[in-house]
Amino acid sequence: TTHPQLHSQGTRVYTRLTHSYHSQGTRVYTRLTHSYHSQGTRVYTRLTHSYHSQGTRVYTRLTHSYHSQGTRVYTRLTHSYHSQGTRVYTRLTHSYHLQGTRVYARLTHNYHSQGTRVYT
């Protein structure tokens, strides 16, 4: 499990998160990239997902853009993926709160594949 790396320079915050998952039997690769930039009170968030399952191919690309009014930013994200052959459920929840120059990031992952094991 890779923890987010927060780097605050003035009011700018950059966060990059990368995950790599491998499931026995069928291979599942997951790449997660986060990019946060706060300038004044503006926060931009870009999220990209790429999933590939052997047997049946599943590609998912997600892009998010958030703008904060004032100084408070709340972001909640939930994903659900299903692959034929072996079942893979993915739940992703993000919660970001920007107060002044402080950014709190909470990330919760829940992976469960029936038949094949998934390591996180």
C-alpha positions in Angstrom: 0.0 0.0 0.0 1.4 3.4 -1.0 0.8 6.3 1.2 0.1 9.8 -0.3 3.1 12.1 -0.4 2.0 15.6 0.5 4.3 18.5 -0.3 3.2 22.0 0.7 5.1 25.0 -0.7 3.4 28.2 0.1 -0.1 27.4 -0.8 0.7 24.8 -3.4 0.1 21.2 -2.6 1.1 18.3 -4.9 0.0 14.8 -4.1 0.9 11.7 -6.1 -0.5 8.3 -5.4 0.3 5.1 -7.2 -1.2 1.7 -6.6 -0.2 -1.6 -8.0 -2.4 -4.7 -7.5 -1.8 -8.3 -8.5 -4.4 -11.0 -8.2 -3.6 -14.8 -8.4 -5.0 -16.7 -11.3 -6.0 -13.6 -13.3 -3.8 -10.6 -13.4 -5.2 -7.2 -12.5 -3.1 -4.0 -12.7 -4.3 -0.8 -11.2 -2.7 2.5 -11.6 -3.9 5.5 -9.6 -2.5 9.0 -10.1 -3.5 12.0 -8.1 -2.5 15.6 -8.8 -3.4 18.4 -6.5 -2.6 22.0 -7.0 -3.8 24.8 -4.7 -3.4 28.3 -5.9 -5.0 30.8 -3.6 -8.3 29.0 -3.0 -8.4 27.0 -6.2 -7.9 23.2 -6.1 -7.7 21.1 -9.2 -7.9 17.3 -9.0 -7.2 14.9 -11.7 -7.9 11.2 -11.3 -7.0 8.5 -13.8 -7.7 4.8 -13.5 -6.5 2.0 -15.7 -7.7 -1.5 -15.2 -6.7 -4.6 -17.2 -7.9 -8.1 -16.4 -6.7 -11.2 -18.2 -9.4 -13.1 -20.1 -11.7 -10.1 -20.4 -10.2 -6.7 -20.7 -11.6 -3.8 -18.7 -10.4 -0.3 -19.2 -11.6 2.6 -17.0 -10.5 6.2 -17.3 -11.7 8.8 -14.9 -11.0 12.5 -14.8 -12.1 14.8 -12.1 -11.9 18.5 -11.7 -12.7 20.3 -8.4 -12.9 24.0 -7.6 -13.0 25.2 -4.1 -15.1 28.2 -3.1 -13.8 29.9 0.0 -11.4 27.4 1.7 -13.5 24.3 2.2 -13.4 21.4 -0.3 -15.2 18.1 0.2 -14.7 15.3 -2.3 -16.2 11.9 -2.2 -15.6 9.3 -4.9 -17.0 5.8 -5.2 -16.1 3.3 -7.9 -17.5 -0.1 -8.7 -15.8 -2.4 -11.2 -16.9 -5.8 -12.4 -14.9 -8.2 -14.6 -16.4 -11.2 -16.3 -15.0 -14.6 -15.4 -13.6 -13.5 -12.0 -15.5 -11.0 -10.0 -13.6 -7.9 -8.8 -15.2 -5.3 -6.6 -13.5 -2.1 -6.0 -14.6 0.6 -3.7 -12.7 3.9 -3.5 -13.6 6.7 -1.2 -11.8 10.0 -1.1 -12.3 12.8 1.4 -10.4 16.0 1.1 -10.6 19.1 3.3 -8.7 22.2 2.6 -8.5 24.7 5.5 -6.0 27.5 4.9 -3.0 25.6 3.7 -3.8 22.3 5.4 -5.0 19.4 3.3 -6.3 16.2 4.8 -6.5 13.1 2.6 -8.2 9.9 3.6 -8.1 6.9 1.3 -9.9 3.6 1.8 -9.6 0.6 -0.4 -11.6 -2.5 -0.4 -10.8 -5.2 -2.9 -12.6 -8.6 -3.0 -12.3 -11.1 -5.9 -14.3 -14.3 -5.9 -12.4 -17.4 -6.8 -9.1 -15.5 -7.2 -7.2 -13.8 -4.4 -6.4 -10.1 -4.5 -3.5 -8.6 -2.7 -3.5 -5.0 -1.6 
